[in-house]
Amino acid sequence: MDFETVIGLEVHAQLKTNSKIFCGCTTEFGRPPNTNTCPVCLGMPGVLPVLNRKVVEFAIKLGLATNCTLNFRNQFARKNYFYPDLPKGYQISQFELPIAEHGWIEIEVAGKHRKIGLTRIHMEEDAGKLVHDEREPRSYVDLNRTGVPLLEIVSEPDIRSPEEAAAYLKKLHAIVRYLDICDGNMQEGSFRCDANISLRPRGETKFGTRTELKNMNSFRNVQRGLEYEERRQRDLLLDGEAVVQETLLWDADRGVTMSMRSKEEAHDYRYFPDPDLVPVVLDEAWVAEMKAAMPELPHERTKRFVEQLGLPEADAEVLTSSRELADYFEQALAECGQAKKLGNWIMTELMRALKGEEGIDLSQCLVTPKQLGALMTMLEQGTISGKIAKTVFEEMMATGKEPEAVVKEKNLVQMSDTGELEAIVREIIAANPEQAQQFREGKTKVMGFFVGQLMKKTGGKANPQLANELFVKALSA
C-alpha cells in the first residue's frame, strides 16, 4: 500500500527583547537560576501584567514577512494547565483572536517550489524549566525563562516529507534572523519545534492517527526524527496494527523515538480571555510604518543576487541562507567586484575553514570581508596563484593578517617573469622526454604533468596561464 505523509510543525521563536513580555525582568540567558524573576512572572497574588510593546512590533513584522493577515484587534487568553515550572497555573497566550493568521512560506525541495500554509502566529509567554538531578530522583525548578516572550508559528498540515519539514524550518529560521527578532540559537532553545506526523493511504482525505515529537532543537534532528517516525508508522500500518496517538521524544544518539506520554485526546485547556489584559488594537499608521521599513527578506535577496549579480540560483540560496553570510558576501564584493569567484570561494574555502576541527561561527572569523575582497583582487590581478591564495587564506584565518602582509612575509608573489620561467620549462622538458613525445603525438592531457612539475619547482608561485603558454610553445618548437 502506498502511503502519504502528513506533517505539521509548531515552532516557538524566543524574541530578542531586553525584558520579558509582561514585566521588566531581563531575558538574559545563562544567569544563575531564579534570578531573572519578580512577583509578576512568579505569579504572586495581586500583581498585574503589562504588555511589552516590542513584542507586538516583532509579531507584526513576522506576520508581514510570512504573508499573513493581521488581526488589528487581537486578544490574550489564559491557557490553563498545571505543571511545576508554570507558577500561575496558567500560561498567557492567544487563542481565538491571534495577532496574525492565514499566511504562507515558500520552500524548495529537489527543484520543486511549494507553498506551506501558516494557520496562525500568536504571542505568548514561555514557561520555566525543570532541571533533573542525574544522581538522585529529584528535580529543580528554574523560573528564569518564565515570562520570556515567544511567538508560536503553527503551520497547516501541508508538509509532505521530512525533507520539506527541514526546508520549511530553515526558511522560517532565516526569516526571523533577517528580521532580527530572534537570535535563532537552537542549542539555547531560542528556536525550537514540535512536529506532528501521520500517514494515510494515498488519495485518502481523512488524516491518520498522529504522533508528536517534542522540543526538537536542530534541523538535522527534526529530519532524522520524522524519517524514523515515518518508517515506524508505515511498518505498523503494513502489519495491520494501529498507530497510538502519543507524544514522543527523539533520542539522537540511538536514532529512535521514545514514548513520553499518551495523548489519546486533545488537552482541554479551558481557554478564556485574560481579564487582566485589554484587547490589543493595532494602529494602522504604525503597521504601515513598519511595513515600509521592512528589511530585504531572504527570497528577495536571493532574487537580487540572481538578477543583478548573475549568480546561479543554487549559489544565491546558499549565500543568502543567513543574514550574516549575505552581509559578509556583499561587503567583500564591494572590495573586489567578482561575484561568481567570490561566491565560490566563500562556499568552499571559507565555509570549510569555519567548520574546521572545532567549528566557529562567522562572527568569530578573523578574516574580514574587506580582507577577503582584497585577496580576491590579488588573485584576479595575477599577483598570486590560486594555490598560493589558499595558503595565504589559511594564514589569514589563523592570524587575521592582511593578505598583502602575508604574501610579503612569506615571499609568495606569483612568478610572471617569462625569461625566468622559460629556463625552468626547458629544463623540465629535457628531463621528461617520454612525456614530451606524448604531447607531440596529441596526448594533450600530459600538459597537467608538466605544469605540476613547474609548480613543484617554483613552490606553487608560477603563473599557471603563462606556464601553459610557455610549455605549448617549447613543445611545439
For each residue, the residues with C-beta under 8 A, 3 or more apart:
1: 201 237 238
2: 201 202
3: 199 200 201 202 234 237
4: 160 199 200 201 202 203 204
5: 160 161 162 197 198 199 230
6: 157 159 160 197 198 199 200 207 208 210
7: 157 159 160 161 162 164 165 195 196 197 226
8: 154 155 156 157 158 159 195 196
9: 154 155 159 165 168 169 193 194 195 196
10: 152 153 154 155 193 194 195 196
11: 152 153 154 155 169 172 191 192 193 194
12: 126 150 151 152 153 191 192 193 194
13: 62 150 151 152 153 176 181 182 184 190 191
14: 27 126 148 149 150 182 183 189 190 191
15: 54 55 58 148 149 150 151 181 182
16: 58 180 181 182 183
17: 20 21 27 52 54 55 58 149
18: 26 27
19: 23 24 25 26 27 52
20: 17 23 24 25 26 27 36 41 52 125 147 148 149
21: 17 49 51 52 55 92 123 124 125 147 148 149 150
22: 40 41 49 50 51 52 92 125 147
23: 19 20 38 40 41 49 50 147
24: 19 20 38
25: 19 20 36 37 38 40 41 147
26: 18 19 20 31 36
27: 14 17 18 19 20 36 148 149
28: 31 36
29: 188
30:
31: 26 28 35 36 144
32: 35
33: 131 140 142 143 144
34: 37 141 142 143 144
35: 31 32 144
36: 20 25 26 27 28 31 143 144 145
37: 25 34 41 42 143 144 146
38: 23 24 25 41 42
39: 42 44 47
40: 22 23 25 43 44 47 48 49 50 147
41: 20 22 23 25 37 38 87 125 143 146 147
42: 37 38 39 87 143 146
43: 40 47 87 88 89
44: 39 40 47
45:
46:
47: 39 40 43 44
48: 40 276
49: 21 22 23 40 92 274 276 277
50: 22 23 40
51: 21 22 55 56 76 277 280
52: 17 19 20 21 22 55 56 149
53: 56 57
54: 15 17 57 58
55: 15 17 21 51 52 58 59 123 149
56: 51 52 53 59 60 99 123 280 282
57: 53 54 60 61 290
58: 15 16 17 54 55 61 62 149 151 179 181
59: 55 56 62 63 99 100 121 122 123 151
60: 56 57 63 64 70 99 100 282 287 290
61: 57 58 64 65 179 181 290 294
62: 13 58 59 65 66 68 100 121 151 153 175 176 179 181
63: 59 60 66 68 69 70 99 100 103 121
64: 60 61 68 70 290 291 294
65: 61 62 175 178 179 294 297
66: 62 63 100 103 104 105 118 121 153 172 175
67: 103 104 105 118
68: 62 63 64 100 101 102 103 118 121
69: 63 100 101 102 103
70: 60 63 64 99 100 282 287
71: 74 97 98 99 100 101
72: 281 282 284 287
73: 97 279 280 281 282
74: 71 94 97 98 99 279 280 282
75: 94 96 97 273 274 277 279 280
76: 51 92 93 94 123 273 274 277 280
77: 92 93 94 95 96 271 272 273 274
78: 90 91 92 93 271 272 273 274
79: 90 91 92 93 95 124 269 271
80: 89 90 269 270 271
81: 86 89 90 91 267 269
82: 86 89
83: 86 127
84: 130 139 141
85: 127 128 129 130 141 142 143 146
86: 81 82 83 89 90 91 127 128 146
87: 41 42 43 128 143 146
88: 43 91
89: 43 80 81 82 86
90: 78 79 80 81 86
91: 78 79 81 86 88 124 125 127
92: 21 22 49 76 77 78 79 124 125 274 277
93: 76 77 78 79 122 123 124 125 152
94: 74 75 76 77 97 98 99 122 123 124
95: 77 79 98 122 271
96: 75 77 271
97: 71 73 74 75 94 279
98: 71 74 94 95 101 120 121 122 123
99: 56 59 60 63 70 71 74 94 121 122 123 280
100: 59 60 62 63 66 68 69 70 71 103 120 121 122
101: 68 69 71 98 118 119 120 121
102: 68 69 117 118 119
103: 63 66 67 68 69 100 117 118 121
104: 66 67 115 116 117 118
105: 66 67 115 116 118 168 171 172 175
106: 113 114 115 116 171 299
107: 113 114 116 164 167 168 171
108: 111 112 113 114 167 317
109: 112 114 161 163 164 167
110: 163
111: 108
112: 108 109
113: 106 107 108
114: 106 107 108 109 158 164
115: 104 105 106 158
116: 104 105 106 107 155 156 158 159 164 168
117: 102 103 104 155 156 158
118: 66 67 68 101 102 103 104 105 121 153 154 155 156
119: 101 102 154 155 156
120: 98 100 101 152 153 154
121: 59 62 63 66 68 98 99 100 101 103 118 151 152 153 154
122: 59 93 94 95 98 99 100 151 152
123: 21 55 56 59 76 93 94 98 99 149 150 151
124: 21 79 91 92 93 94 149 150 151 152
125: 20 21 22 41 91 92 93 146 147 148 149 150
126: 12 14 145 146 147 148 149 150
127: 83 85 86 91 145 146
128: 85 86 87 141 142 143 144 145 146
129: 85 141 142 143 144 145
130: 84 85 139 140 141 142
131: 33 139 140 141 142
132: 139 140
133: 136 137 138 139 140
134:
135:
136: 133
137: 133
138: 133
139: 84 130 131 132 133
140: 33 130 131 132 133
141: 34 84 85 128 129 130 131
142: 33 34 85 128 129 130 131 145
143: 33 34 36 37 41 42 85 87 128 129 146
144: 31 33 34 35 36 37 128 129
145: 36 126 127 128 129 142 148
146: 37 41 42 85 86 87 125 126 127 128 143
147: 20 21 22 23 25 40 41 125 126
148: 14 15 20 21 27 125 126 145
149: 14 15 17 20 21 27 52 55 58 123 124 125 126
150: 12 13 14 15 21 123 124 125 126
151: 12 13 15 58 59 62 121 122 123 124 181 182
152: 10 11 12 13 93 120 121 122 124
153: 10 11 12 13 62 66 118 120 121 172
154: 8 9 10 11 118 119 120 121
155: 8 9 10 11 116 117 118 119 158 159 168
156: 8 116 117 118 119
157: 6 7 8 196 207
158: 8 114 115 116 117 155
159: 6 7 8 9 116 155 164 165 168
160: 4 5 6 7 164
161: 5 7 109 164 165
162: 5 7 165 166 222 223 224 226 227 230
163: 109 110 166 167 223
164: 7 107 109 114 116 159 160 161 167 168
165: 7 9 159 161 162 168 169 195 222 223 226
166: 162 163 169 170 219 220 222 223
167: 107 108 109 163 164 170 171
168: 9 105 107 116 155 159 164 165 171 172
169: 9 11 165 166 172 173 193 219 222
170: 166 167 173 174 219 321
171: 105 106 107 167 168 174 175 298
172: 11 66 105 153 168 169 175 176
173: 169 170 176 177 184 191 219
174: 170 171 177 178 298 320 321 322 323
175: 62 65 66 105 171 172 178 179 297 298
176: 13 62 172 173 179 181 182 184 191
177: 173 174 180 182 183 184 322 323 324
178: 65 174 175 295 296 297 298 323
179: 58 61 62 65 175 176 182 294 295 297
180: 16 177 295 323
181: 13 15 16 58 61 62 151 176
182: 13 14 15 16 151 176 177 179 190 191
183: 14 16 177 190
184: 13 173 176 177 190 191
185: 188 189 190 191
186: 189 190 191 192 217 218 219
187: 217
188: 29 185
189: 14 185 186 192 215 217
190: 13 14 182 183 184 185 186
191: 11 12 13 14 173 176 182 184 185 186 217
192: 11 12 186 189 215 216 217
193: 9 10 11 12 169 215 216 217 222
194: 9 10 11 12 212 213 214 215 216
195: 7 8 9 10 165 212 213 216 222 225 226
196: 7 8 9 10 157 210 211 212 213
197: 5 6 7 210 211 213 226 229 230 233
198: 5 6 207 208 209 210 211 233 243
199: 3 4 5 6 208 230 233 234 237 243
200: 3 4 6 204 206 207 208
201: 1 2 3 4 204
202: 2 3 4
203: 4
204: 4 200 201
205:
206: 200
207: 6 157 198 200 210
208: 6 198 199 200 233 237 243
209: 198 242 243 244 245
210: 6 196 197 198 207 243 245
211: 196 197 198 229 233 243 244 245 246 247 248 257
212: 194 195 196 246 247 248 263
213: 194 195 196 197 216 222 225 226 229 248 249 250 257
214: 194 247 248 249 260
215: 189 192 193 194 249
216: 192 193 194 195 213 221 222 225 250
217: 186 187 189 191 192 193 221
218: 186 221 222
219: 166 169 170 173 186 222 223
220: 166 223 224
221: 216 217 218 224 225 250 252
222: 162 165 166 169 193 195 213 216 218 219 225 226
223: 162 163 165 166 219 220 226 227
224: 162 220 221 227 228 250 252 255
225: 195 213 216 221 222 228 229 250 257
226: 7 162 165 195 197 213 222 223 229 230
227: 162 223 224 230 231
228: 224 225 231 232 250 255 256 257
229: 197 211 213 225 226 232 233 248 257
230: 5 162 197 199 226 227 233 234
231: 227 228 234 235
232: 228 229 235 236 257
233: 197 198 199 208 211 229 230 236 237 243
234: 3 199 230 231 237 238
235: 231 232 238 239
236: 232 233 239 241 242 243
237: 1 3 199 208 233 234 240 241 243
238: 1 234 235
239: 235 236
240: 237
241: 236 237
242: 209 236
243: 198 199 208 209 210 211 233 236 237
244: 209 211 262
245: 209 210 211 262 263 264
246: 211 212 259 260 261 262 263
247: 211 212 214 259 260 261 262 263
248: 211 212 213 214 229 257 258 259 260
249: 213 214 215 257 258 259 260
250: 213 216 221 224 225 228 256 257 258
251: 254 255 256 257 258
252: 221 224 255
253:
254: 251
255: 224 228 251 252
256: 228 250 251
257: 211 213 225 228 229 232 248 249 250 251
258: 248 249 250 251
259: 246 247 248 249 262
260: 214 246 247 248 249
261: 246 247
262: 244 245 246 247 259
263: 212 245 246 247 266
264: 245
265:
266: 263
267: 81
268:
269: 79 80 81
270: 80
271: 77 78 79 80 95 96
272: 77 78
273: 75 76 77 78
274: 49 75 76 77 78 92 277
275:
276: 48 49
277: 49 51 75 76 92 274
278:
279: 73 74 75 97
280: 51 56 73 74 75 76 99
281: 72 73
282: 56 60 70 72 73 74 286 287
283: 286 287
284: 72 287 288
285: 288 289
286: 282 283 289 290
287: 60 70 72 282 283 284 290 291
288: 284 285 291 292
289: 285 286 292 293
290: 57 60 61 64 286 287 293 294
291: 64 287 288 294
292: 288 289
293: 289 290
294: 61 64 65 179 290 291 297
295: 178 179 180
296: 178 300 301 304
297: 65 175 178 179 294 300 301
298: 171 174 175 178 301 302 320 321
299: 106 302 303
300: 296 297 303 304
301: 296 297 298 304 305 316 320 326
302: 298 299 305 306 313 316 317 320
303: 299 300 306 307 316
304: 296 300 301 307 308 309
305: 301 302 308 309 311 315 316 319 320 339
306: 302 303 309 310 311 312 313 316
307: 303 304
308: 304 305
309: 304 305 306 316 333 339
310: 306 339 340
311: 305 306 315 316 319 339 340 343
312: 306 315 316
313: 302 306 316 317
314: 317 318
315: 305 311 312 318 319 340 343 344 347
316: 301 302 303 305 306 309 311 312 313 319 320
317: 108 302 313 314 320 321
318: 314 315 321 347
319: 305 311 315 316 325 326 329 343 346 347
320: 174 298 301 302 305 316 317 325 326
321: 170 174 298 317 318 325 326
322: 174 177 325 326 362
323: 174 177 178 180 326 327
324: 177 327 328 362 363
325: 319 320 321 322 328 329 346 362
326: 301 319 320 321 322 323 329 330
327: 323 324 330 331 369
328: 324 325 331 332 346 362 369
329: 319 325 326 332 333 342 343 346 369
330: 326 327 333 334 369
331: 327 328 334 335 369 370 373
332: 328 329 335 336 342 346 369 370 372 373 376
333: 309 329 330 336 337 338 339 342 373
334: 330 331 337 369 373
335: 331 332 369 370 372 373 374 376 377
336: 332 333 342 373 374 376 377 380
337: 333 334
338: 333 341 342 376 380
339: 305 309 310 311 333 342 343
340: 310 311 315 343 344
341: 338 344 345 376 379 380
342: 329 332 333 336 338 339 345 346 372 373 376
343: 311 315 319 329 339 340 346 347
344: 315 340 341 347 348
345: 341 342 348 349 350 372 376
346: 319 325 328 329 332 342 343 349 350 351 372
347: 315 318 319 343 344 350 351
348: 344 345 351 352
349: 345 346 352 353 390 393
350: 345 346 347 353 354 365 367 372
351: 346 347 348 354 355
352: 348 349 355 356
353: 349 350 356 365 393 394 397
354: 350 351 359 360 361 362 365
355: 351 352 359
356: 352 353 359 360
357:
358:
359: 354 355 356
360: 354 356 364 365
361: 354 364 365
362: 322 324 325 328 354 365
363: 324
364: 360 361
365: 350 353 354 360 361 362 368 397
366: 396 397 398 399 400
367: 350 371 372 393 396 397 400
368: 365 371 372
369: 327 328 329 330 331 332 334 335 372 373
370: 331 332 335 373 374
371: 367 368 374 375 396 402 403
372: 332 335 342 345 346 350 367 368 369 375 376 393
373: 331 332 333 334 335 336 342 369 370 376 377
374: 335 336 370 371 377 378 402 403 404
375: 371 372 378 379 389 392 393 396 403
376: 332 335 336 338 341 342 345 372 373 379 380
377: 335 336 373 374 380 381
378: 374 375 381 383 384 389 403 404 407
379: 341 375 376 382 383 384 385 386 389
380: 336 338 341 376 377
381: 377 378
382: 379 414 416 463
383: 378 379 407 413 414
384: 378 379 388 389 392 407 412 413 414
385: 379 388 389 414 460 461 462 463 464
386: 379 389 390 464
387: 390 391 455 460
388: 384 385 391 392 407 412 414 460 461
389: 375 378 379 384 385 386 392 393
390: 349 386 387 393 394
391: 387 388 394 395 410 412 460
392: 375 384 388 389 395 396 403 406 407 410 412
393: 349 353 367 372 375 389 390 396 397 403
394: 353 390 391 397 398
395: 391 392 398 399 401 406 410
396: 366 367 371 375 392 393 399 400 401 402 403 406
397: 353 365 366 367 393 394
398: 366 394 395
399: 366 395 396 406
400: 366 367 396
401: 395 396 405 406 409
402: 371 374 396 405 406
403: 371 374 375 378 392 393 396 406 407
404: 374 378 407 408
405: 401 402 408 409
406: 392 395 396 399 401 402 403 409 410 412
407: 378 383 384 388 392 403 404 410 411 412 413
408: 404 405 411
409: 401 405 406
410: 391 392 395 406 407
411: 407 408
412: 384 388 391 392 406 407 461
413: 383 384 407 461
414: 382 383 384 385 388 461 462 463
415: 420 421 458 461 462 463
416: 382 421 463 466
417: 420 421
418: 421 422 466 470
419: 422 423
420: 415 417 423 424
421: 415 416 417 418 424 425 454 458 462 463 466 467 470
422: 418 419 425 426 470 474
423: 419 420 426 427
424: 420 421 427 428 454 457 458 462
425: 421 422 428 429 450 454 467 470 471 474
426: 422 423 429 430 474
427: 423 424 430 431
428: 424 425 431 432 450 453 454 457
429: 425 426 432 433 436 450 471 474 475
430: 426 427 433
431: 427 428
432: 428 429 435 436 449 450 453
433: 429 430 436 437
434: 437 438
435: 432 438 439 446 449 450
436: 429 432 433 439 440 475
437: 433 434 440 441
438: 434 435 441 443 446
439: 435 436 442 443 444 446 447 450 475
440: 436 437 475 476
441: 437 438
442: 439
443: 438 439 446
444: 439 447
445: 448
446: 435 438 439 443 449 450
447: 439 444 450 451 468 471 472
448: 445 451 452
449: 432 435 446 452 453
450: 425 428 429 432 435 439 446 447 453 454 467 471 475
451: 447 448 454 455 464 467 468 471
452: 448 449 455 456
453: 428 432 449 450 456 457
454: 421 424 425 428 450 451 457 458 462 467 471
455: 387 451 452 458 459 460 462 464 467
456: 452 453 459
457: 424 428 453 454
458: 415 421 424 454 455 461 462
459: 455 456
460: 385 387 388 391 455
461: 385 388 412 413 414 415 458
462: 385 414 415 421 424 454 455 458 466 467
463: 382 385 414 415 416 421 466 467
464: 385 386 451 455 467 468
465: 468 469
466: 416 418 421 462 463 469 470
467: 421 425 450 451 454 455 462 463 464 470 471
468: 447 451 464 465 471 472
469: 465 466 472 473
470: 418 421 422 425 466 467 473 474
471: 425 429 447 450 451 454 467 468 474 475
472: 447 468 469 475 476
473: 469 470 476 477
474: 422 425 426 429 470 471 477
475: 429 436 439 440 450 471 472
476: 440 472 473
477: 473 474
